[in-house]
Amino acid sequence: MNQKTTEKDFDIIIIGAGPAGLSFACSLANQNLKTLIVEKSPISTINNPKADGRETALTHNSLKILKKMGVWDLIDASKVSPLKQAKVFDGDSESLLNFDTKKSKIDALGYLVPNNLIRLALFQKASKLENLTFINDLSVDDINTNISESSITLSDGQIINSKLIVAADSRFSEIRRKMGIPSMMKDFSKVMIITRVSHEKPHDHTALECFNYGHTLALLPLNGDISSVVLTVPTDQADEMLEMDEEKFCEMTSDGFGGKLGQMKQIGQRFSYPLVGVYAQKFISTRFALIGDAAVGMHPVTAHGFNLGLRGQDILSNSIIKAIKTGNDIGSSIVLKEFENKQIHLSRIMYFGTNGVVSLFTNDAAASKQIRRLVLKFANRFPPVKSLITKHLTESKKSNLIPF
Ligand SMILES: Cc1cc2nc3c(=O)[nH]c(=O)nc-3n(C[C@H](O)[C@H](O)[C@H](O)COP(=O)(O)OP(=O)(O)OC[C@H]3O[C@@H](n4cnc5c(N)ncnc54)[C@H](O)[C@@H]3O)c2cc1C
C-alpha cells in the first residue's frame, strides 16, 4: 500500500476505510487495478482500531468471503467465539423460539468476533496490497460522474479521476446525498448500550434475546464465562443506564436474564449506539456504487449489517473481475446493474424484515404481545419456517435445524 499520492488517475476510488471499504479493496487485490481509498480519519484509527463494544456475529457466508480474501487467518482464533444455540424470550415467558446446532449439519449458527479485530485484520491485508494507495486525514468533499469518467474533490482541493467511484462512507453518507440518491431513514428513538460481563454459570455458547417489556436485553456468549450484554432502551433512559453504578447495572442485567447465568460482573467499558436504520433507494448511479452501511444501515438486532456489506462488496468485485476478463469497462452500467440486481433484493428483505421484527417485539400493546407469542410459537413448531429463518440468519446452505 502506498500512502499519499501525486497520482491523479485511478481505476477505482473507494470512499471510506471502514470494514466495507477495506473489504472491497482486499477483494480487488490481484486485479492489477490502480485503486485509491480515501479516509477522513487519522491513520491511527484505522491501523490500530480500538475496541468499540461491538461483537460482530459473522455468518457462514461471511466467513467464506473473509477466507477467500485471506483475511480470516489474520484474526486471532482465540478471540473467535462460536454461537451454538440461540433462544428468544418474550416478557417473562419460557423460551419461545430456539435454534440449536446439535441436531444440524453445521457446527455453529455464526461466529462472534470483536469488531476492532475484524477491522485490524482487514487493514493488515489491505496495507500489503501493491495496487492500493491510501489517503487519510482528508475527506471527499465533492463528486462528479458522467458517462465517460468520474472524479472526486478532496478537502485540500485536489481533484482525482477514476473509472468508478464506490462510496462506503457510513449510513449517514454525504456522498450518497451528493449523488442525488434518496434514502429512507428510520430513527428508532432507542439507544443500544453494550458492555462485557463475566458470570458465575456457563453460557454453553448460547445467545439469549429477551424482549422484556420496556426494553430489550441480549446476551452474546464469548469464550470463557464471559458475555457481551446488549441493552436497548428508549433514548430518554439511555443516560440513566450509562451512568448507573456497576453493581446496580449488573444486578439489573442478571435479573433480566432470570438469573440463568448467576451473578454478573462488568469487566469492560459501556458503549452506546443510537439506533437509526437507513435504506438507499438505489445502490448505483453513473460510474458510481454504494456499499456497506452507505447502501443499507441495518438495525443491529438481526446482526446483519456487516454481513450484508461484505456480501455486497463481494458481488460488486465479482462483477468487476468478470468485466476485466471480458475486456469490458469496469464502470459500465452493465457491471453496476449486475451488482445491484443481485444485492438489492436480499437487502430489502433483510432491512424491512428486521424493522418489522423490531416493531412487533418492542410494541408493548396487548395485541402486539399476543401476536408475537403466536409468531414465535408458530416459527418454533413449524420446521420449514424455522429452517427458512435460520438459513437467512446464518447464510448457511446446510442449516436444516431441528426444533427441540
Ligand atoms: C451495536 C452494533 C452492533 C452490530 N453488530 C453487528 C453484527 O453482529 N453483525 C453484523 O454483520 N453487523 C453488525 N453491526 C453493523 C456493522 O458494525 C456495520 O454494518 C459496519 O461497521 C459498517 O461498516 P461500513 O464500512 O459500511 O461503515 P463505517 O464503519 O461507518 O465506515 C465509514 C467510513 O467512512 C469514512 N468517511 C465518511 N465520510 C467520508 C468522506 N466524505 N471522505 C472520506 N472518508 C469518509 C468514515 O470516517 C468511516 O471510517 C453492528 C452495528 C452496531 C452499531
The ligand as a Tripos MOL2 file, in Angstrom:
@<TRIPOS>MOLECULE
LIG
   53    58     1     0     0
SMALL
NO_CHARGES

@<TRIPOS>ATOM
      1 C1        -24.0940   -2.0050   18.1710 C.3       1 LIG1
      2 C2        -23.8630   -2.6010   16.8140 C.ar      1 LIG1
      3 C3        -23.7250   -3.9720   16.6870 C.ar      1 LIG1
      4 C4        -23.5340   -4.5430   15.4240 C.ar      1 LIG1
      5 N1        -23.4410   -5.8940   15.3140 N.ar      1 LIG1
      6 C5        -23.3080   -6.4450   14.0960 C.ar      1 LIG1
      7 C6        -23.2500   -7.8620   13.9270 C.ar      1 LIG1
      8 O1        -23.3250   -8.6180   14.9020 O.2       1 LIG1
      9 N2        -23.1160   -8.3700   12.6700 N.ar      1 LIG1
     10 C7        -23.0310   -7.5630   11.5800 C.ar      1 LIG1
     11 O2        -22.9080   -8.0720   10.4620 O.2       1 LIG1
     12 N3        -23.0810   -6.2190   11.6970 N.ar      1 LIG1
     13 C8        -23.2110   -5.6380   12.9100 C.ar      1 LIG1
     14 N4        -23.2530   -4.2800   13.0390 N.ar      1 LIG1
     15 C9        -23.1500   -3.4500   11.8290 C.3       1 LIG1
     16 C10       -21.7020   -3.1650   11.4230 C.3       1 LIG1
     17 O3        -20.9550   -2.7200   12.5350 O.3       1 LIG1
     18 C11       -21.7120   -2.1140   10.3080 C.3       1 LIG1
     19 O4        -22.5310   -2.6040    9.2720 O.3       1 LIG1
     20 C12       -20.3310   -1.8260    9.7440 C.3       1 LIG1
     21 O5        -19.4580   -1.4140   10.7360 O.3       1 LIG1
     22 C13       -20.4310   -0.7280    8.6790 C.3       1 LIG1
     23 O6        -19.2200   -0.5870    8.0310 O.3       1 LIG1
     24 P1        -19.0360    0.4870    6.8610 P.3       1 LIG1
     25 O7        -17.6330    0.3400    6.4100 O.co2     1 LIG1
     26 O8        -20.1230    0.3810    5.8660 O.co2     1 LIG1
     27 O9        -19.2650    1.9150    7.5520 O.3       1 LIG1
     28 P2        -18.4700    2.6610    8.7000 P.3       1 LIG1
     29 O10       -17.8710    1.7200    9.6630 O.co2     1 LIG1
     30 O11       -19.4150    3.6920    9.2170 O.co2     1 LIG1
     31 O12       -17.2440    3.3770    7.9490 O.3       1 LIG1
     32 C14       -17.3920    4.5060    7.1360 C.3       1 LIG1
     33 C15       -16.0270    5.1640    6.9830 C.3       1 LIG1
     34 O13       -16.1050    6.2090    6.0150 O.3       1 LIG1
     35 C16       -15.3600    7.3300    6.4700 C.3       1 LIG1
     36 N5        -15.9220    8.5170    5.7910 N.ar      1 LIG1
     37 C17       -17.1770    9.0310    5.9130 C.ar      1 LIG1
     38 N6        -17.3500   10.0840    5.0860 N.ar      1 LIG1
     39 C18       -16.1750   10.2360    4.4270 C.ar      1 LIG1
     40 C19       -15.7280   11.1720    3.4340 C.ar      1 LIG1
     41 N7        -16.5500   12.1130    2.9370 N.pl3     1 LIG1
     42 N8        -14.4660   11.0840    2.9960 N.ar      1 LIG1
     43 C20       -13.6250   10.1150    3.4650 C.ar      1 LIG1
     44 N9        -13.9980    9.2000    4.4090 N.ar      1 LIG1
     45 C21       -15.2550    9.2630    4.8700 C.ar      1 LIG1
     46 C22       -15.5820    7.3110    7.9810 C.3       1 LIG1
     47 O14       -14.5810    8.0500    8.6690 O.3       1 LIG1
     48 C23       -15.5430    5.8140    8.2810 C.3       1 LIG1
     49 O15       -14.2350    5.3620    8.5740 O.3       1 LIG1
     50 C24       -23.4610   -3.7010   14.2820 C.ar      1 LIG1
     51 C25       -23.5850   -2.3060   14.4140 C.ar      1 LIG1
     52 C26       -23.7850   -1.7620   15.6670 C.ar      1 LIG1
     53 C27       -23.9350   -0.2660   15.8050 C.3       1 LIG1
@<TRIPOS>BOND
     1     1     2 1
     2     2     3 ar
     3     2    52 ar
     4     3     4 ar
     5     4     5 ar
     6     4    50 ar
     7     5     6 ar
     8     6     7 ar
     9     6    13 1
    10     7     8 2
    11     7     9 ar
    12     9    10 ar
    13    10    11 2
    14    10    12 ar
    15    12    13 ar
    16    13    14 ar
    17    14    15 1
    18    14    50 ar
    19    15    16 1
    20    16    17 1
    21    16    18 1
    22    18    19 1
    23    18    20 1
    24    20    21 1
    25    20    22 1
    26    22    23 1
    27    23    24 1
    28    24    25 2
    29    24    26 1
    30    24    27 1
    31    27    28 1
    32    28    29 2
    33    28    30 1
    34    28    31 1
    35    31    32 1
    36    32    33 1
    37    33    34 1
    38    33    48 1
    39    34    35 1
    40    35    36 1
    41    35    46 1
    42    36    37 ar
    43    36    45 ar
    44    37    38 ar
    45    38    39 ar
    46    39    40 ar
    47    39    45 ar
    48    40    41 1
    49    40    42 ar
    50    42    43 ar
    51    43    44 ar
    52    44    45 ar
    53    46    47 1
    54    46    48 1
    55    48    49 1
    56    50    51 ar
    57    51    52 ar
    58    52    53 1
@<TRIPOS>SUBSTRUCTURE
     1 LIG1         1 GROUP 0 **** ****
